[in-house]
Amino acid sequence: MYQKFFPENSAVLGGFLGIIDRQLDQPHARYDDHLAAADRLAKKLIDIPENIIFIMGATDPFCLDPDQISDITKIISQQTNKKIIWLSGDCRHYKKTTPNSMYFPFWLAIRENFELPPQKRSFRFSCLNRRPAAHRDHVMNTLKKHNLINSDLDVLSIRYQANSTSMATHPDDWPNDHSIAHPAYQAHLNIVTETMPWARGIISEKTTKMFESETAGIMYNSPASLEVLRELGFEIDYVTHACLDDITPIVNLLTQLQDPQDCESWYWQHIKHHRHNREQFVSSAWADQFDLWFKQQLANI
């Protein structure tokens, strides 16, 4: 599905210039390196036949501002005479496209070989946190403080940013994959602590695995990311989600569903939404809606 969105006379470049900034809440410190790398890349692109070059920056939010993107784009365009378009995973760009840049839901588009949802749900809650981050520390510490999680009933893992320790109820060597075979997706409710829950946000494989596994989900994500999911046809408003600095919705829902039987009943009460979201994802119905928007935006660049 990945390639269906792009014109025939285009090429998509991934892993460009190290634009993914792992220090997600820090200013980007490698701008001069990017300018030098852009010059080297331009020389390599001169002889390729495609006229449109998409730079894939949608795997994680990148921290270059519009002026910096414009500078790098100008270097490559002037030397190659090609149209350069950055693909951004920042969900704010779905509603507000910046010059030389377009929103692209990489983690929705990359999945192709879907697995069946679990036949049996053996756990209450799940929450996986492979990459350390302060907001994930905050969620897990808050749930522990309120005695809302249980190592026998739930599937939990975290690498704490604050003290570099880790915890996992089901040790798994911290996989970073698309599979839903993990016991976390046999839970009734998945707590999706996304990459960035503030103004700048992304929809990653953490969200898509919740959809594919037909698991109920309460997300900690940015308001812009939640709005993109609604626009693409996903039914997410059967629950109030957490965003910005407010994780009260997670605390309230887990407080309500402490009894495993209550949790199971709540899951089945909303089953039509879980099934719709899986079908919306695996049937690529979301992609048809996105493709119309993408082609309209592309025509305006």
Disulfide bonds with the S-S distance in Angstrom:
none
